[in-house]
């Protein structure tokens, strides 16, 4: 290549780069729809702990969309961020906060929500080595564990081999110092997918762990889900056994029915079965030392506390729900977990639904219930301020999280 052709190529590259930057700046400067939070009941301050990322898009043009975040009770469009801030952004609010506050700790780590557990003083990271190093994908029995002291930012790191199965994936971890309970999905000896629970002690670390329990064998079920955990600090882990339903023309199962609920005691290492209600559906949530059981009657939920000592239900009261399904719609692309739309944090139930209004527009809705009084502290929805003059714009939310700290 001659020096002139090199010069021409360089000039063209500069022109294209500047043009692309100009187009980006023009798009970023385009007025974006104003989002509003409509309060139907209660105090909007109850949403201060809520964090989510959403998307505004045009139903008339697939290329017109903008991403925003809701944080600390306020909205901001990601389009308004600098290019460099975009490069350092994760569509995971927990990972974003850790990268911002503990950048050194986050280097070389996977950034899925299930990889982290947090307390007031510590952050615990648990992931398979193959999650960040694809060259180790055939040696994925190696588990990386790190514990960060928030105040001193001292980090303890361990590499542990998991026995009893192969091709592990970390689903969740639960921390009660000094014990870390790890739940994985893996292939058993028959190469069938199964659930395993391991225990790691930071005071007496071992480089090899054997499973404490094979969940499928213990519950005599081949189809199991785990309750989504917003904190990873609960003592009792809810599991749901499923009964496969009908199949479609391609042989895929189209629905499941609940066969049984169990909670696993991370301290005693045993299961307790939660009885199903004869009327309505059964809900099981947990936080810290508490297990909450709901009788879902659609427009009403009757709440109970599960007494782990005598395995009985103590009635708490009833709550009228703002829709017959808020917080209770299954999300099938998360086929390993349930309670994605209903979380128990700090004694409050956060229920979410992507509800559609009577005029057919999406209105992400939230209802927050205080279990002490079983009353609604907040209910409302997100929408567009100028909906009357903007009929072609829709809104959707990605996964929401609640900051318990």
ZIQUIMO-V886279 format. One record per run of one state. SS is the DSSP state (H for helix, E for strand, - for the rest). FROM is the first residue (numbers start at 0). TO is the last residue. If there is no record, write none. Layout:
ss->SS from->FROM to->TO
ss->SS from->FROM to->TO
This chain:
ss->- from->0 to->1
ss->H from->2 to->28
ss->- from->29 to->33
ss->E from->34 to->41
ss->- from->42 to->42
ss->H from->43 to->46
ss->- from->47 to->48
ss->E from->49 to->57
ss->- from->58 to->63
ss->E from->64 to->70
ss->- from->71 to->72
ss->E from->73 to->76
ss->H from->77 to->79
ss->- from->80 to->81
ss->H from->82 to->86
ss->- from->87 to->91
ss->H from->92 to->100
ss->- from->101 to->101
ss->H from->102 to->105
ss->- from->106 to->111
ss->H from->112 to->114
ss->E from->115 to->117
ss->- from->118 to->120
ss->E from->121 to->127
ss->H from->128 to->130
ss->- from->131 to->132
ss->H from->133 to->138
ss->- from->139 to->140
ss->E from->141 to->148
ss->- from->149 to->153
ss->E from->154 to->161
ss->- from->162 to->164
ss->E from->165 to->175
ss->- from->176 to->177
ss->E from->178 to->186
ss->- from->187 to->191
ss->E from->192 to->200
ss->- from->201 to->206
ss->E from->207 to->208
ss->- from->209 to->211
ss->E from->212 to->213
ss->H from->214 to->218
ss->- from->219 to->222
ss->E from->223 to->226
ss->- from->227 to->234
ss->E from->235 to->243
ss->- from->244 to->245
ss->E from->246 to->246
ss->- from->247 to->251
ss->E from->252 to->252
ss->- from->253 to->254
ss->E from->255 to->264
ss->- from->265 to->269
ss->E from->270 to->273
ss->- from->274 to->279
ss->E from->280 to->286
ss->- from->287 to->288
ss->E from->289 to->295
ss->- from->296 to->298
ss->E from->299 to->306
ss->- from->307 to->310
ss->E from->311 to->319
ss->- from->320 to->335
ss->E from->336 to->337
ss->- from->338 to->340
ss->E from->341 to->344
ss->- from->345 to->346
ss->E from->347 to->355
ss->- from->356 to->360
ss->E from->361 to->369
ss->- from->370 to->373
ss->E from->374 to->383
ss->- from->384 to->385
ss->H from->386 to->388
ss->- from->389 to->391
ss->E from->392 to->401
ss->- from->402 to->404
